[in-house]
Amino acid sequence: MVDTGALPYAPDFARLLRRFQPDAVLVTHAHVDHAGGAFVAARLGFPLLAHPLEHAQLTGQRHELPYPAGMPGMGAVISRLHPKVPAASLTGVGAGEQVVGWEVVALPGHSHGQIGLLRNGVLIAADAVLSAPDGKGGMRAALPHAPYNADHTQALQTLQHIAQMELRVILPGHGRPLTPEQVRQRAGRDS
């Protein structure tokens, strides 16, 4: 299973875990909209996988959250209000490792340790790229706004890397699936 959702969905997430019994839960990055339910998986004894750069935030040793934009103090408060994960529940994973047949891919920028998964031309991209309305009834590839990225320059480089990959479909952390062409069009705006 990939990501745990936001804290308000913790009861639903617990039901999903009990019903599907995944081999593990991979957290793409420690932002609360993706990892707010990680404590549930830990309490239920499911292995939690995340890049080591995300562990300090998942355990509560750090409280950096880039939203609301321009209000880092409020982001820290929001982070502190979320239940955290015991360090013993976390297993570090990094680029090139295999997780149940999927390759872990480094996607830094939105957060320093953001990762995704790749298999057979399908990329689970977390927040390295988003899907947004194009104003014409369709969707377009988008990048989180600079204030929401830990390193916006690195986020742009990651987007360029995704655009060069041989992919069939990109599954963003927010929005509908994207085609490689949609991602290339967005990446081309910054080249």
C-alpha positions in Angstrom: 0.0 0.0 0.0 1.3 3.5 -0.8 0.7 6.4 1.6 -1.7 6.6 4.5 -3.8 9.6 3.8 -4.6 12.5 6.1 -5.5 12.2 9.8 -9.3 12.6 9.4 -9.3 9.4 7.3 -7.5 7.3 10.0 -10.5 5.2 10.9 -11.2 4.4 7.2 -7.5 3.6 6.7 -7.5 1.2 9.7 -10.4 -0.6 8.1 -8.6 -0.9 4.8 -5.5 -2.2 6.5 -7.5 -4.9 8.3 -9.4 -5.9 5.2 -6.5 -6.0 2.7 -3.6 -7.0 5.0 -0.9 -5.4 2.8 2.7 -6.7 3.0 3.9 -3.2 3.9 2.9 0.5 3.8 5.3 2.7 1.9 5.2 6.4 2.8 6.3 8.5 -0.1 7.1 11.5 2.1 6.2 12.8 5.5 3.8 15.6 4.8 0.6 15.1 6.8 -1.7 14.6 3.8 0.3 11.6 2.8 1.5 10.3 6.2 -1.2 11.4 8.6 -2.4 7.9 9.1 1.1 6.3 9.4 0.6 5.9 13.2 -2.4 3.6 12.4 -0.3 1.2 10.4 2.4 1.2 13.1 -0.1 0.5 15.8 -1.6 -2.4 13.8 1.9 -3.8 13.3 2.3 -3.3 9.5 5.8 -2.6 8.3 6.3 1.1 7.4 8.8 1.9 4.7 10.1 5.4 4.0 13.3 7.1 2.9 15.6 7.7 5.9 15.4 11.5 5.3 11.7 11.4 6.1 12.1 9.4 9.4 12.7 12.4 11.7 9.5 14.1 10.6 7.5 10.8 10.9 8.8 10.2 14.4 8.3 13.8 15.6 12.0 14.7 15.9 11.4 17.5 13.3 8.3 19.5 12.5 8.8 21.1 9.1 5.7 21.5 7.0 5.6 23.9 4.1 1.9 24.7 4.4 0.1 26.9 4.8 2.4 28.7 2.4 4.5 31.5 4.0 3.5 30.4 7.6 6.2 27.9 8.7 5.2 28.4 12.4 1.7 27.2 11.6 3.1 24.3 9.6 5.1 23.2 12.6 1.9 23.4 14.8 0.0 21.3 12.3 2.8 18.7 12.3 2.9 18.6 16.1 -0.8 18.0 16.3 -0.5 14.7 14.3 0.3 11.4 16.0 3.8 10.2 15.2 5.3 6.8 14.5 7.8 5.0 16.8 11.2 4.8 15.2 11.2 1.0 15.6 8.2 0.8 13.2 10.2 2.4 10.3 12.4 0.7 7.8 14.5 2.8 5.5 14.3 2.3 1.7 16.1 4.1 -1.0 16.5 4.4 -4.8 17.1 1.2 -6.6 15.6 -1.1 -3.8 12.8 -3.4 -4.6 9.5 -3.4 -2.7 7.1 -6.3 -3.6 8.3 -6.1 -7.3 8.3 -2.3 -7.6 11.6 -0.3 -7.8 12.0 2.6 -5.4 12.7 5.8 -7.3 14.2 9.0 -5.7 11.9 12.0 -6.3 13.4 14.8 -4.2 12.4 18.4 -4.2 8.9 18.5 -2.7 10.5 17.0 0.3 14.2 16.0 0.6 13.5 12.2 0.9 10.4 11.9 -1.3 10.3 8.5 -3.2 8.0 6.9 -5.6 7.6 3.4 -7.2 8.2 2.2 -10.7 7.1 -1.0 -12.4 6.4 -1.8 -16.1 6.3 1.8 -17.1 4.0 2.9 -14.3 5.3 5.5 -12.0 3.7 6.3 -8.6 5.0 9.8 -8.4 3.9 11.1 -5.0 4.0 15.0 -5.2 6.8 15.2 -7.7 4.1 16.0 -10.2 0.4 16.8 -9.7 -2.6 16.6 -12.0 -4.7 19.9 -12.4 -7.5 21.1 -14.5 -6.3 22.6 -17.8 -9.2 25.0 -18.2 -10.5 23.2 -21.3 -12.2 20.3 -19.5 -9.1 18.1 -19.4 -6.1 17.7 -17.1 -2.5 18.9 -17.2 0.6 18.1 -15.3 1.5 20.6 -12.6 4.2 21.1 -10.0 3.6 22.1 -6.4 4.1 25.9 -6.0 7.6 26.8 -4.8 6.6 27.6 -1.2 5.3 24.0 -0.9 8.6 22.5 -2.0 11.6 21.9 0.3 13.9 22.7 -2.7 12.0 24.1 -5.7 15.1 23.9 -8.0 15.4 20.2 -7.1 11.7 19.7 -7.7 12.1 21.1 -11.2 15.1 18.8 -11.8 13.0 15.8 -10.6 10.2 16.8 -13.0 12.8 16.9 -15.8 14.0 13.5 -14.9 10.4 12.1 -14.9 9.8 13.6 -18.3 12.9 11.7 -19.7 11.8 8.3 -18.3 10.3 5.6 -20.5 6.8 5.6 -18.9 3.3 4.5 -19.9 1.4 6.4 -17.1 2.2 8.6 -14.2 0.1 8.4 -11.0 0.5 11.6 -9.1 -0.1 12.1 -5.4 -3.0 14.4 -6.2 -5.4 14.3 -9.2 -5.9 11.9 -12.1 -3.3 9.8 -13.9 -1.1 11.6 -16.4 0.4 10.7 -19.7 4.1 11.0 -20.4 3.3 13.7 -22.9 1.5 15.8 -20.3 4.5 15.6 -18.0 6.9 16.5 -20.9 4.8 19.5 -21.8 5.0 20.8 -18.2 8.7 20.0 -17.9 9.3 21.8 -21.2 8.1 25.1 -19.7 11.2 25.2 -17.4 13.9 24.0 -19.7 
